[in-house]
């Protein structure tokens, strides 16, 4: 969690520094940020719509996965350092 917090803080500080030292006028920078913000909001709305469409399809699978444990044999073949997973039918 601290890695994520540090990453976010670094991104915010970097964005602020970039805006302060931008080689263009403030009006152009604000317009650019506005366009970027609009594009991000459009993307978020698209993701939200997709999640709402997929939820009825995924919910039964998630319920089934919670109730039925997956039986697997996991072993390592040390001769070639490859991990093999065999699922039970």
Buried (B, 14 or more C-beta within 10 A) or exposed (E): EEEEEEEEEEEEEEEEEEEEEEEEEEEEBEEEEEEEEEEEEEEEEEEEEEEEEEEEEEEEEEEEEEEEEEEEEEEEEEEEEEEEEEEEE
